[in-house]
Amino acid sequence: MEFDKEKLIELLDIAKSAGLEAGKEILEICNSKDLGVELKGDNSPLTKADKAAHRIIMGYLENTNIPVLSEEGRDIPFEERRHWDYLWIVDPLDGTKEFIKRNGEFTVNIALVHQGIPMMGVVYAPVLDKLYFGGNGLACKVESTDRSETLSGNTHFDREKSGNRVVASRSHLNAETQEFLDSLLAPEVLSMGSSLKFMLLAEGQADVYPRFAPTMEWDTAAAHAILLGLGISVNDQKNNPLKYNKENLLNPYFCAQLIKNVSR
């Protein structure tokens, strides 16, 4: 079974509403004194906002009768997941460390995936008042309280040119990333938290995003769907697109950049 465009738009509207309401709750907690920070088993932080956003999003998505894979539900056995034709992949609060720092660079990520391919995504940055959404065959836009703009994806990575705008994480500038930067001529390095790194490409503000550090499927699925709608690839080091709902939910290292000769 494959959803038609009308159904995808209907589901996109649900995901947008879920992201906006979750973001509103996250913002309220961010502006409070107590973030409710605790450590998970892997020593990564979890906050009241993660839990509240997850609860809100699930309230919306459970009515779609499409299964949900999220960081909060990562223990669902692959033997069960492998039979899912469609699924939601959700990160209720991407960039928890940025949230704790209150620097505004955190997002709500909601993606619809079909047979391993991200079809549609919503990325909401509540502090920045930016709601990004779209997918392959769908309009890709960014909306705020008082404006709506079509995303340009106006970017082009060329190793031979000078001044490529490269997205690099502040906390993950490892040796492989540095080697990539050293291979370029006078690159401009841009830093951003969470899935907003992908959105720099979507808005035409960056040319390439190499990620040579661990990410999980819920970190990338929503943004990946939006980039696909703009003709921008997110491929592993063998130049294969990232796949989703794998047995191992850890992504391989990847690079996001414009696909050449794509009409859109």
Buried (B, 14 or more C-beta within 10 A) or exposed (E): EEBEEEEBBEBBEBBBBBBBBBBBBBBEBBEEEEBEBEEEEEEEBBBBBBBBBBEBBBEBBEEBEBBBBBBBEEEBEEEEBEEBEBBBBBBBBBBBBBBBEEEBBBBBBBBBBBEEBBBBBBBBBBBBBBBBBBBBEBEBBBBEEEEEEEBBBEBEBEEEEEEBBBBBBEEEBEEBBEEBBEEBEEBEBBBBBBBBBBBBBBBBBBBBBBBBBEBBBBBBBBBBBBBBBBBBBBBBEEEEBBBBBBEEBEBBBBBBBBBEEEEE
